[in-house]
């Protein structure tokens, strides 16, 4: 099965699920110290449920515990507990050859992504990226809930883009998410409270500049039980509908922005 899956369509909206993956290649498994449940707790399960709101999509099937392409290359393999929320990921030090093999996939990913976006920019003056993630808010224990003040239900990470250029798009996205009727209420949606964005969105902006608007969308895991992995199908579907509802307003706002080609 392909570990990097890229779909090329016609939309200027690209949707990515780069942390949904759970698979680990066989040569790595004997060294792994974490159970499947422990891995799943820090992965971003169900984000692929929201992927196909555009015909341009990127997803990885590989677990971030094998390779995290949302970090710089030198940090893409978690080697020490402090790299991975103080988890002891490995039973013993990973052989360098295994690390090197993982980094080959890292290089392959960014090579493919560069070719993909280069082609998209032959077709579009601008692109908006929905970089889908999720985050834990009960890490202290099953009944230990983090304060809502510092943990919005949706966090827009916009530190890896030119906010002054893309203000109409970001403001439109914030407004669309906030105004969506989510089971009779409105979600807590804020910007750069929990996360500002990872290396993937930083790489995109460094490569393509003001022509690209990479937004890291972090959903608090209120749509699932982060300890058991059990999903709430209704909430997952409603989040998908929320994202779909934002697409046309975002495209309309982006179409009015003048960027240098």
Backbone as numpy.savetxt, mean C-alpha at the origin, in Angstrom:
# Nx Ny Nz CAx CAy CAz Cx Cy Cz
3.43 -19.64 -9.95 2.59 -18.46 -9.95 3.47 -17.21 -9.95
3.12 -16.26 -10.79 3.88 -15.01 -10.86 3.81 -14.28 -9.54
4.93 -13.76 -9.10 4.98 -13.07 -7.82 4.72 -11.57 -7.98
4.94 -11.07 -9.17 4.64 -9.67 -9.50 3.56 -9.68 -10.57
2.44 -9.06 -10.29 1.33 -9.07 -11.24 0.96 -7.63 -11.58
1.13 -7.29 -12.85 0.88 -5.94 -13.32 -0.15 -5.99 -14.45
-1.17 -5.17 -14.33 -2.20 -5.08 -15.37 -2.16 -3.70 -15.98
-2.06 -3.63 -17.30 -1.95 -2.36 -18.02 -3.27 -2.07 -18.71
-3.91 -0.99 -18.26 -5.18 -0.59 -18.87 -5.11 0.81 -19.44
-6.23 1.48 -19.46 -6.32 2.79 -20.12 -6.52 3.95 -19.14
-6.76 3.66 -17.89 -7.06 4.71 -16.92 -5.80 5.44 -16.47
-5.90 6.71 -16.08 -4.77 7.42 -15.45 -4.68 7.16 -13.95
-5.54 6.27 -13.45 -5.50 5.88 -12.03 -4.86 4.50 -11.94
-3.81 4.40 -11.10 -3.13 3.12 -10.88 -3.36 2.71 -9.43
-3.82 1.48 -9.22 -4.11 0.99 -7.88 -3.14 -0.13 -7.54
-2.55 -0.05 -6.35 -1.47 -0.97 -5.97 -1.79 -1.64 -4.64
-1.49 -2.94 -4.56 -1.57 -3.68 -3.29 -0.24 -4.43 -3.15
0.73 -3.76 -2.58 2.09 -4.32 -2.54 2.41 -5.05 -1.24
1.51 -4.98 -0.26 1.74 -5.67 1.01 0.68 -6.72 1.31
-0.18 -7.02 0.34 -1.22 -8.03 0.55 -0.64 -9.45 0.58
0.50 -9.65 -0.07 1.04 -10.99 -0.27 1.35 -11.73 1.02
1.20 -13.06 0.96 1.46 -13.92 2.13 2.44 -15.05 1.81
2.75 -15.24 0.54 3.61 -16.36 0.13 5.08 -16.10 0.43
5.77 -17.18 0.79 7.22 -17.14 1.02 7.83 -18.32 0.27
8.90 -18.07 -0.46 9.46 -19.13 -1.30 10.07 -20.23 -0.43
10.10 -21.46 -0.94 10.49 -22.62 -0.14 11.86 -22.52 0.51
12.85 -21.91 -0.14 14.19 -21.88 0.43 14.27 -20.99 1.67
13.28 -20.11 1.84 13.28 -19.18 2.97 12.57 -19.79 4.18
11.58 -20.63 3.94 10.71 -21.13 5.00 11.45 -21.80 6.17
12.48 -22.61 5.94 13.14 -23.26 7.09 13.76 -22.28 8.09
14.04 -21.08 7.67 14.67 -20.09 8.55 13.64 -19.23 9.28
12.38 -19.32 8.88 11.36 -18.42 9.39 10.96 -18.81 10.81
10.94 -17.83 11.69 10.61 -18.06 13.10 9.17 -17.70 13.43
8.44 -17.12 12.49 7.09 -16.65 12.74 6.06 -17.64 12.22
4.95 -17.73 12.93 3.83 -18.53 12.46 3.10 -17.78 11.34
2.23 -18.49 10.65 1.43 -17.83 9.60 0.58 -16.71 10.20
0.02 -16.97 11.38 -0.83 -15.96 12.02 -0.02 -14.72 12.39
1.20 -14.91 12.87 2.05 -13.76 13.20 2.40 -12.95 11.96
2.67 -13.65 10.86 2.96 -12.94 9.62 1.74 -12.17 9.14
0.59 -12.84 9.15 -0.63 -12.22 8.65 -0.97 -10.95 9.42
-0.63 -10.94 10.71 -0.97 -9.78 11.55 -0.29 -8.50 11.06
0.88 -8.64 10.47 1.61 -7.45 10.02 1.55 -7.25 8.51
0.92 -8.19 7.80 0.69 -8.00 6.38 -0.59 -7.19 6.18
-0.93 -6.95 4.93 -2.11 -6.13 4.62 -3.16 -6.97 3.91
-3.71 -7.97 4.59 -4.68 -8.84 3.92 -5.93 -8.08 3.49
-6.52 -8.56 2.42 -7.78 -8.05 1.86 -7.62 -6.76 1.07
-6.42 -6.20 1.00 -6.28 -4.98 0.19 -6.48 -5.27 -1.29
-6.25 -6.52 -1.72 -6.54 -6.84 -3.13 -8.03 -6.85 -3.42
-8.87 -6.90 -2.38 -10.32 -6.80 -2.59 -10.70 -5.43 -3.16
-9.82 -4.46 -3.00 -10.09 -3.09 -3.47 -9.26 -2.75 -4.71
-8.54 -3.71 -5.23 -7.56 -3.42 -6.28 -8.21 -3.05 -7.61
-9.26 -3.77 -7.99 -9.76 -3.66 -9.36 -10.83 -2.58 -9.50
-10.55 -1.42 -8.91 -11.39 -0.24 -9.13 -10.85 0.56 -10.31
-9.73 0.09 -10.86 -9.14 0.66 -12.07 -8.64 -0.49 -12.93
-8.37 -0.20 -14.19 -7.82 -1.24 -15.06 -6.29 -1.23 -15.06
-5.69 -0.33 -14.29 -4.24 -0.34 -14.08 -3.97 -0.78 -12.65
-3.36 -1.94 -12.49 -3.17 -2.49 -11.14 -1.78 -3.11 -11.00
-1.30 -3.08 -9.75 -0.02 -3.71 -9.38 -0.25 -4.47 -8.08
0.15 -5.73 -8.06 0.09 -6.45 -6.79 1.25 -7.43 -6.69
1.61 -7.72 -5.45 2.63 -8.72 -5.16 2.00 -9.86 -4.37
2.40 -11.08 -4.67 1.93 -12.23 -3.89 2.94 -12.60 -2.80
4.10 -11.97 -2.81 5.16 -12.29 -1.85 4.91 -11.55 -0.54
5.17 -12.24 0.58 5.02 -11.63 1.90 6.11 -10.58 2.13
5.74 -9.54 2.85 6.72 -8.52 3.21 7.81 -9.09 4.12
7.56 -10.27 4.74 8.57 -10.88 5.60 9.65 -11.59 4.79
9.38 -11.85 3.54 10.44 -12.29 2.64 11.14 -11.09 2.01
10.33 -10.14 1.57 10.87 -8.97 0.87 9.86 -7.84 0.96
10.32 -6.69 1.41 9.44 -5.52 1.53 9.88 -4.48 0.51
9.16 -4.42 -0.60 9.56 -3.49 -1.65 9.14 -2.05 -1.34
8.48 -1.86 -0.20 8.12 -0.50 0.22 9.20 0.11 1.12
10.36 -0.51 1.12 11.50 0.02 1.86 12.69 0.15 0.90
13.66 0.98 1.25 14.87 1.06 0.41 15.53 -0.30 0.29
16.27 -0.51 -0.76 16.86 -1.82 -1.05 17.65 -2.39 0.13
18.42 -1.53 0.81 19.25 -2.02 1.91 18.44 -2.42 3.14
17.16 -2.05 3.16 16.27 -2.40 4.28 15.13 -3.32 3.86
15.18 -3.81 2.62 14.05 -4.55 2.07 13.90 -5.95 2.65
14.97 -6.52 3.17 14.90 -7.81 3.88 15.07 -7.51 5.37
14.09 -7.92 6.17 14.16 -7.66 7.60 15.22 -8.58 8.21
16.31 -8.01 8.67 17.40 -8.82 9.22 17.44 -8.79 10.74
16.92 -7.73 11.34 16.97 -7.58 12.80 15.56 -7.31 13.32
15.28 -7.66 14.58 13.94 -7.41 15.13 13.48 -5.97 14.98
14.40 -5.01 15.12 13.99 -3.61 15.01 13.53 -3.25 13.59
13.85 -4.10 12.63 13.36 -3.88 11.26 11.90 -4.28 11.11
11.38 -5.06 12.09 10.07 -5.68 11.93 9.29 -5.67 13.24
9.06 -4.45 13.76 8.23 -4.29 14.95 8.72 -5.13 16.13
10.04 -5.31 16.22 10.71 -6.08 17.29 10.37 -7.58 17.25
9.88 -8.05 16.12 9.62 -9.49 15.96 10.93 -10.21 15.62
11.09 -11.39 16.19 12.23 -12.24 15.84 11.83 -13.03 14.60
12.14 -12.48 13.44 11.65 -13.06 12.18 12.33 -14.38 11.86
13.63 -14.50 12.19 14.42 -15.66 11.74 14.91 -16.49 12.92
14.98 -17.80 12.69 15.53 -18.72 13.70 17.04 -18.54 13.84
17.68 -18.16 12.76 19.12 -17.91 12.73 19.38 -16.91 11.62
20.61 -16.43 11.54 20.93 -15.46 10.50 20.68 -16.05 9.12
20.09 -15.25 8.26 19.85 -15.70 6.89 21.16 -15.80 6.12
21.39 -16.88 5.39 22.55 -16.94 4.50 22.51 -15.80 3.49
23.65 -15.28 3.16 23.71 -14.14 2.24 23.10 -14.48 0.89
23.23 -15.75 0.46 22.68 -16.12 -0.84 21.17 -15.98 -0.86
20.51 -16.30 0.25 19.06 -16.15 0.32 18.68 -14.67 0.28
19.44 -13.85 1.00 19.20 -12.41 0.96 19.37 -11.90 -0.48
20.43 -12.34 -1.12 20.70 -11.89 -2.49 19.59 -12.33 -3.45
19.08 -13.55 -3.24 17.99 -14.03 -4.10 16.73 -13.18 -3.91
16.48 -12.79 -2.66 15.33 -11.91 -2.39 15.52 -10.56 -3.08
16.72 -10.06 -3.01 16.99 -8.74 -3.61 16.93 -8.78 -5.13
17.12 -9.96 -5.71 16.93 -10.09 -7.16 15.47 -9.80 -7.52
14.54 -10.27 -6.68 13.13 -9.97 -6.91 12.85 -8.48 -6.72
13.51 -7.88 -5.76 13.38 -6.43 -5.53 13.77 -5.67 -6.81
14.93 -6.03 -7.35 15.40 -5.36 -8.57 14.47 -5.63 -9.75
13.98 -6.85 -9.82 13.05 -7.21 -10.89 11.77 -6.39 -10.78
11.28 -6.22 -9.56 10.07 -5.43 -9.36 10.26 -4.00 -9.86
11.32 -3.35 -9.43 11.50 -1.96 -9.82 11.83 -1.80 -11.30
12.49 -2.80 -11.88 12.70 -2.76 -13.33 11.37 -2.83 -14.08
10.50 -3.74 -13.64 9.20 -3.89 -14.30 8.32 -2.67 -14.07
8.39 -2.13 -12.87 7.58 -0.96 -12.55 8.03 0.24 -13.37
9.34 0.40 -13.55 9.84 1.51 -14.34 9.36 1.41 -15.79
9.46 0.21 -16.37 8.99 0.02 -17.74 7.49 0.28 -17.86
6.75 -0.16 -16.86 5.29 0.01 -16.83 4.92 1.49 -16.78
5.52 2.23 -15.86 5.17 3.64 -15.73 5.71 4.47 -16.89
6.86 4.09 -17.41 7.35 4.79 -18.61 6.33 4.69 -19.73
5.76 3.51 -19.91 4.76 3.33 -20.95 3.49 4.12 -20.64
3.06 4.10 -19.38 1.86 4.85 -19.01 2.03 6.34 -19.28
3.25 6.84 -19.06 3.47 8.26 -19.28 3.61 8.62 -20.76
3.71 7.62 -21.62 3.56 7.87 -23.06 2.09 8.09 -23.42
1.22 7.61 -22.54 -0.22 7.63 -22.81 -0.96 8.71 -22.01
-0.37 9.18 -20.93 -1.05 10.12 -20.04 -0.10 11.24 -19.63
-0.66 12.42 -19.44 0.15 13.54 -18.95 0.41 13.43 -17.46
-0.52 12.80 -16.75 -0.41 12.67 -15.29 -0.98 11.32 -14.86
-0.58 10.90 -13.67 -1.11 9.67 -13.08 -1.37 9.89 -11.59
-2.44 9.31 -11.09 -2.73 9.30 -9.66 -2.64 7.86 -9.18
-1.89 7.66 -8.08 -1.65 6.32 -7.56 -2.42 6.13 -6.26
-3.24 5.07 -6.21 -3.87 4.63 -4.97 -3.01 3.47 -4.44
-2.13 3.77 -3.50 -1.21 2.78 -2.94 -1.83 2.24 -1.65
-2.49 1.08 -1.74 -3.36 0.56 -0.68 -2.58 -0.19 0.40
-2.83 0.19 1.64 -2.22 -0.47 2.79 -3.23 -0.54 3.94
-2.85 -1.27 4.98 -3.66 -1.29 6.20 -2.72 -1.31 7.40
-3.24 -0.94 8.57 -2.36 -0.91 9.74 -3.09 -1.38 11.00
-2.30 -1.90 11.93 -2.82 -2.41 13.19 -3.07 -1.27 14.18
-4.10 -1.47 15.00 -4.36 -0.51 16.07 -4.63 -1.21 17.41
-4.33 -2.53 17.43 -4.50 -3.31 18.67 -3.23 -4.12 18.95
-2.09 -3.55 18.59 -0.85 -4.30 18.68 -0.52 -4.70 20.12
-0.99 -3.94 21.09 -0.70 -4.25 22.48 -1.40 -5.47 23.02
-2.42 -5.96 22.32 -3.15 -7.13 22.77 -4.55 -7.13 22.19
-5.24 -8.26 22.32 -6.56 -8.43 21.72 -7.52 -7.35 22.18
-7.45 -6.98 23.45 -8.38 -6.00 24.01 -7.73 -4.63 24.22
-6.57 -4.41 23.61 -5.85 -3.15 23.77 -6.02 -2.31 22.50
-6.92 -1.37 22.55 -7.22 -0.53 21.39 -6.45 0.78 21.47
-5.75 1.12 20.41 -5.04 2.39 20.38 -6.03 3.55 20.31
-5.61 4.69 20.81 -6.47 5.87 20.87 -6.91 6.30 19.47
-8.20 6.59 19.29 -8.66 7.08 17.98 -7.99 8.39 17.56
-7.55 9.19 18.53 -6.95 10.48 18.19 -5.76 10.34 17.25
-4.97 9.32 17.45 -3.79 9.13 16.62 -3.92 8.05 15.58
-5.15 7.53 15.40 -5.35 6.39 14.51 -6.62 6.56 13.67
-6.57 7.41 12.66 -7.75 7.61 11.80 -8.11 6.32 11.06
-9.37 6.21 10.69 -9.80 5.02 9.95 -9.19 4.97 8.56
-9.00 6.14 7.96 -8.24 6.23 6.71 -7.20 7.33 6.87
-5.97 6.98 6.59 -4.87 7.94 6.63 -4.33 8.11 5.22
-4.35 9.35 4.72 -3.74 9.65 3.43 -2.29 10.06 3.65
-1.37 9.27 3.14 0.05 9.61 3.21 0.45 10.38 1.96
0.75 11.67 2.15 1.01 12.53 0.99 2.37 13.22 1.08
3.27 12.65 1.84 4.58 13.30 2.00 5.52 13.03 0.84
5.14 12.11 -0.06 5.99 11.79 -1.20 5.39 12.30 -2.51
4.87 13.50 -2.46 4.36 14.16 -3.66 4.42 15.66 -3.42
4.22 16.41 -4.50 4.23 17.87 -4.40 2.83 18.33 -4.04
2.62 18.58 -2.76 1.28 18.92 -2.27 0.75 20.20 -2.90
1.64 21.14 -3.18 1.18 22.42 -3.76 0.62 22.22 -5.16
1.19 21.28 -5.91 0.68 20.99 -7.26 -0.62 20.20 -7.18
-0.66 19.21 -6.30 -1.75 18.25 -6.28 -2.81 18.53 -5.23
-2.80 19.74 -4.67 -3.79 20.10 -3.64 -5.23 19.82 -4.08
-5.66 20.18 -5.30 -7.06 19.90 -5.68 -7.40 18.41 -5.62
-6.47 17.57 -6.00 -6.71 16.12 -5.99 -6.78 15.60 -4.56
-5.82 15.98 -3.73 -5.81 15.49 -2.35 -7.04 15.98 -1.60
-7.38 17.26 -1.78 -8.56 17.78 -1.10 -9.83 17.10 -1.59
-9.88 16.81 -2.87 -11.05 16.09 -3.42 -11.14 14.69 -2.85
-10.01 14.01 -2.75 -10.00 12.66 -2.19 -10.43 12.67 -0.73
-9.89 13.60 0.03 -10.28 13.72 1.44 -11.78 13.97 1.57
-12.29 14.90 0.78 -13.71 15.24 0.86 -14.58 14.05 0.46
-14.19 13.36 -0.62 -14.98 12.22 -1.08 -15.04 11.13 -0.01
-13.91 10.80 0.59 -13.88 9.77 1.63 -14.69 10.20 2.86
-14.55 11.47 3.23 -15.22 11.95 4.44 -16.73 12.02 4.28
-17.18 12.31 3.08 -18.61 12.49 2.86 -19.33 11.19 2.52
-18.59 10.13 2.26 -19.21 8.86 1.90 -20.05 8.33 3.07
-21.25 7.89 2.74 -22.13 7.31 3.76 -21.69 5.88 4.05
-20.95 5.71 5.14 -20.39 4.41 5.48 -21.25 3.79 6.60
-22.21 2.98 6.18 -23.09 2.30 7.13 -23.77 3.30 8.07
-24.20 4.44 7.48 -24.95 5.42 8.25 -24.10 6.42 9.02
-22.80 6.42 8.76 -21.93 7.38 9.44 -20.82 7.82 8.49
-19.96 8.72 8.97 -18.82 9.17 8.18 -17.54 8.70 8.86
-16.58 8.25 8.05 -15.32 7.76 8.58 -14.41 8.90 8.99
-13.51 8.58 9.90 -12.45 9.51 10.32 -11.33 9.42 9.29
-11.21 10.45 8.48 -10.23 10.47 7.38 -9.31 11.66 7.59
-8.00 11.40 7.70 -7.05 12.48 7.91 -5.79 12.25 7.09
-4.94 13.24 7.11 -3.75 13.24 6.25 -2.48 13.25 7.09
-1.58 12.31 6.79 -0.24 12.26 7.40 -0.27 12.25 8.93
-1.26 11.56 9.49 -1.32 11.40 10.94 -0.55 10.16 11.38
-0.84 9.06 10.73 -0.21 7.78 11.09 1.00 7.48 10.22
0.88 7.75 8.92 1.96 7.47 7.97 1.99 8.56 6.90
3.18 8.82 6.41 3.32 9.79 5.34 3.52 9.17 3.98
3.78 7.86 3.96 4.07 7.16 2.70 5.41 6.45 2.80
5.55 5.36 2.06 6.77 4.55 2.11 7.68 4.78 0.92
8.64 3.87 0.78 9.66 4.03 -0.25 9.08 3.94 -1.66
8.08 3.12 -1.86 7.49 2.95 -3.20 6.98 4.28 -3.73
6.20 5.00 -2.94 5.69 6.29 -3.40 6.82 7.31 -3.52
7.81 7.21 -2.64 8.97 8.10 -2.75 9.71 7.86 -4.05
9.91 6.61 -4.41 10.59 6.25 -5.66 9.82 6.81 -6.85
8.51 6.65 -6.83 7.68 7.14 -7.93 7.84 8.65 -8.12
7.82 9.39 -7.01 7.95 10.84 -7.14 9.36 11.24 -7.59
10.37 10.56 -7.04 11.74 10.88 -7.46 11.95 10.61 -8.94
11.27 9.59 -9.45 11.43 9.21 -10.85 10.62 10.10 -11.79
9.40 10.44 -11.41 8.49 11.09 -12.36 8.06 12.51 -11.95
8.46 12.94 -10.78 8.23 14.32 -10.39 6.77 14.70 -10.29
6.46 15.93 -10.70 5.13 16.48 -10.50 4.07 15.89 -11.42
4.47 15.03 -12.33 3.47 14.37 -13.19 2.73 13.26 -12.45
3.23 12.87 -11.29 2.64 11.74 -10.59 2.20 12.15 -9.19
1.08 11.59 -8.77 0.50 11.87 -7.45 0.35 10.55 -6.70
1.40 10.08 -6.02 1.33 8.80 -5.32 0.82 8.96 -3.88
-0.41 8.52 -3.66 -1.04 8.64 -2.35 -1.02 7.27 -1.66
-0.40 7.21 -0.49 -0.39 5.98 0.30 -1.65 5.97 1.16
-2.57 5.08 0.86 -3.84 5.00 1.59 -3.74 3.90 2.64
-3.70 4.30 3.90 -3.60 3.37 5.02 -4.96 3.25 5.69
-5.53 2.05 5.66 -6.80 1.79 6.32 -6.55 1.11 7.66
-7.06 1.70 8.71 -7.02 1.02 10.00 -7.78 -0.30 9.87
-7.33 -1.33 10.54 -7.93 -2.66 10.35 -9.25 -2.81 11.11
-10.12 -1.82 10.92 -11.46 -1.90 11.50 -12.37 -2.80 10.67
-11.89 -3.21 9.50 -12.66 -4.07 8.60 -12.32 -5.55 8.81
-11.54 -5.84 9.83 -11.13 -7.22 10.11 -10.70 -7.32 11.57
-10.47 -8.54 12.02 -9.87 -8.77 13.33 -8.38 -8.99 13.11
-7.57 -8.05 13.51 -6.14 -8.15 13.22 -5.46 -9.29 13.96
-6.11 -9.85 14.99 -5.51 -10.96 15.74 -5.88 -12.32 15.17
-7.11 -12.47 14.68 -7.52 -13.76 14.12 -7.43 -13.79 12.60
-7.39 -12.61 11.97 -7.39 -12.53 10.51 -8.77 -12.58 9.90
-9.81 -12.72 10.74 -11.17 -12.82 10.21 -11.62 -11.49 9.63
-12.20 -11.55 8.42 -12.63 -10.34 7.74 -14.09 -10.05 7.99
-14.45 -8.78 7.87 -15.84 -8.34 7.86 -16.17 -8.03 6.40
-16.82 -8.97 5.73 -17.06 -8.84 4.30 -17.86 -7.59 3.95
-18.80 -7.24 4.81 -19.63 -6.07 4.53 -18.79 -4.79 4.55
-17.94 -4.65 5.55 -17.10 -3.46 5.62 -16.10 -3.42 4.47
-15.55 -4.57 4.11 -14.62 -4.62 2.99 -15.31 -4.15 1.71
-16.54 -4.59 1.49 -17.28 -4.16 0.30 -17.59 -2.67 0.36
-17.92 -2.16 1.51 -18.25 -0.74 1.61 -17.01 0.14 1.41
-15.86 -0.34 1.84 -14.62 0.39 1.56 -14.37 0.41 0.05
-14.61 -0.70 -0.59 -14.46 -0.74 -2.05 -15.38 0.28 -2.71
-16.62 0.37 -2.25 -17.56 1.33 -2.80 -17.10 2.77 -2.53
-16.55 3.00 -1.36 -16.00 4.32 -1.03 -14.89 4.71 -2.00
-14.01 3.77 -2.29 -12.92 4.05 -3.22 -13.44 4.31 -4.63
-14.38 3.49 -5.07 -14.97 3.67 -6.40 -15.61 5.05 -6.52
-16.29 5.48 -5.46 -16.99 6.77 -5.49 -16.02 7.94 -5.64
-14.77 7.73 -5.27 -13.78 8.82 -5.35 -13.14 8.95 -6.73
-13.23 7.93 -7.55 -12.45 7.89 -8.79 -12.79 9.05 -9.73
-14.04 9.20 -10.07 -14.41 10.24 -11.04 -14.12 11.65 -10.51
-14.45 11.98 -9.25 -14.07 13.30 -8.74 -12.57 13.55 -8.75
-11.80 12.52 -8.43 -10.34 12.66 -8.45 -9.84 12.89 -9.88
-10.35 12.14 -10.83 -9.95 12.34 -12.23 -10.33 13.74 -12.71
-11.49 14.20 -12.33 -11.92 15.53 -12.75 -11.01 16.59 -12.16
-10.66 16.46 -10.90 -9.77 17.43 -10.26 -8.39 17.38 -10.90
-7.90 16.18 -11.18 -6.57 16.04 -11.78 -6.50 16.61 -13.19
-7.60 16.50 -13.91 -7.62 16.97 -15.32 -7.44 18.47 -15.43
-7.65 19.20 -14.34 -7.53 20.66 -14.35 -6.15 21.12 -13.94
-5.30 20.17 -13.55 -3.94 20.51 -13.11 -3.01 20.56 -14.32
-2.20 21.58 -14.39 -1.23 21.72 -15.47 0.14 21.27 -14.96
0.67 20.22 -15.56 2.00 19.72 -15.16 2.92 19.77 -16.37
4.20 19.93 -16.12 5.19 19.96 -17.20 5.43 18.55 -17.71
5.33 18.37 -19.00 5.52 17.05 -19.62 6.91 16.96 -20.23
